[in-house]
């Protein structure tokens, strides 16, 4: 990963998603290539809010969001992508809470982030998933 690309990913979560490999039934693929239109709209709607969380100045964006999706519609995986971007590129220390019905469900987010780090070794230079 070159320095210029990393600089663009800091300011543009969409740039991060374009380069992020995710696990698919056909093997690792760039997330941007496999997103459905509704996922892209959700990510775009939340990008400015995530930038604000990461300490970046923005003039728009939500500070709270509620995404309701049916089972199997990438809730955990998409949250993992956004959280991973924020953890990697925040200019300040972050503290967050992920609510789950039980420990097993709670581990799903950690495991999704861990898969992203495994598929994108450059993330491992910043993140230590525990």
C-alpha atoms as one frame of an Amber mdcrd trajectory, in Angstrom:
protein
   0.000   0.000   0.000   1.585   3.281  -1.084   1.518   6.478   0.981  -0.638
   8.421  -1.484  -3.362   5.763  -1.420  -3.280   5.652   2.377  -3.683   9.451
   2.508  -6.777   9.236   0.297  -8.229   6.456   2.462  -7.802   8.628   5.573
 -10.165  11.265   4.184 -12.427   9.102   2.062 -13.965   5.947   3.536 -15.211
   5.078   0.035 -11.575   4.886  -1.114 -10.915   2.463   1.754 -13.862   0.295
   0.652 -12.623   0.295  -2.950  -9.325  -1.261  -1.857 -10.556  -3.508   0.944
 -10.642  -7.225   0.178 -13.546  -9.192   1.651 -14.309 -12.885   1.820 -16.883
 -14.078  -0.723 -18.055 -17.466  -1.943 -15.773 -16.915  -4.958 -12.795 -16.044
  -2.725 -11.374 -12.656  -1.718 -12.662  -9.750  -3.800 -12.639  -5.949  -3.457
 -15.628  -4.899  -1.384 -16.516  -2.198  -3.905 -16.973  -4.895  -6.580 -19.504
  -6.888  -4.554 -21.580  -4.171  -2.851 -25.276  -4.026  -3.589 -26.734  -0.591
  -4.369 -28.519  -0.418  -0.987 -25.241  -1.151   0.828 -23.453   1.565  -1.117
 -26.228   4.045  -0.216 -25.991   3.098   3.475 -22.205   3.469   3.531 -22.371
   6.807   1.710 -25.028   8.127   4.087 -22.867   7.265   7.097 -19.409   8.267
   5.798 -19.437  11.852   7.090 -20.532  10.661  10.528 -17.706   8.121  10.667
 -15.278  10.843   9.586 -16.506  12.985  12.479 -16.051  10.049  14.895 -12.481
   9.711  13.623 -11.743  13.349  14.474 -12.098  14.856  11.015 -13.886  18.154
  10.399 -17.079  17.669   8.402 -20.013  19.969   7.730 -22.560  17.199   7.293
 -23.298  13.666   8.284 -25.269  11.828  10.891 -24.084  11.465  14.462 -26.506
   8.583  15.040 -27.951   6.020  12.671 -30.265   3.049  12.718 -29.884   0.511
   9.957 -32.481  -2.202   9.944 -31.809  -5.101   7.636 -33.146  -8.630   7.370
 -31.112 -11.625   8.433 -28.238 -12.299   6.056 -27.993  -8.730   4.745 -24.454
  -7.944   5.898 -25.214  -6.053   9.107 -22.189  -7.309  11.028 -19.820  -7.297
   8.051 -20.713  -3.754   7.034 -20.363  -2.487  10.608 -16.971  -4.219  10.736
 -15.859  -2.343   7.602 -16.855   1.043   9.043 -15.377   0.327  12.468 -12.148
  -0.891  10.881 -11.833   2.311   8.854 -12.395   4.427  11.989  -9.900   2.432
  14.066  -7.244   2.652  11.360  -7.573   6.306  10.483  -8.812   8.103  13.578
  -6.764  11.074  14.712  -7.831  10.473  18.301  -8.342   7.571  20.667 -11.687
   5.876  20.141 -13.925   4.126  22.626 -16.960   2.306  21.304 -19.659  -0.105
  22.308 -21.240  -2.821  20.210 -24.430  -4.227  21.684 -25.265  -7.892  21.239
 -27.785 -10.341  22.639 -25.047 -12.603  24.011 -21.279 -13.252  23.931 -21.511
 -15.456  20.861 -23.247 -12.738  18.894 -20.787 -10.192  20.269 -17.868 -12.199
  18.943 -19.267 -11.951  15.427 -18.098  -8.337  15.056 -14.636  -9.117  16.387
 -14.382 -12.105  14.053 -15.511 -10.014  11.062 -12.799  -7.434  11.792 -10.279
 -10.246  12.231 -11.197 -11.626   8.774 -10.669  -8.185   7.238  -7.210  -7.957
   8.813  -6.331 -11.468   7.608  -7.385 -10.639   4.027  -5.704  -7.222   4.078
  -2.309  -7.651   5.775  -1.612  -3.900   5.601  -4.383  -3.454   8.219  -2.374
  -5.603  10.618   0.250  -2.846  10.769  -2.313  -0.746  12.641  -4.808  -3.175
  14.190  -4.285  -5.975  16.695  -7.589  -7.819  16.928  -8.114  -9.489  20.304
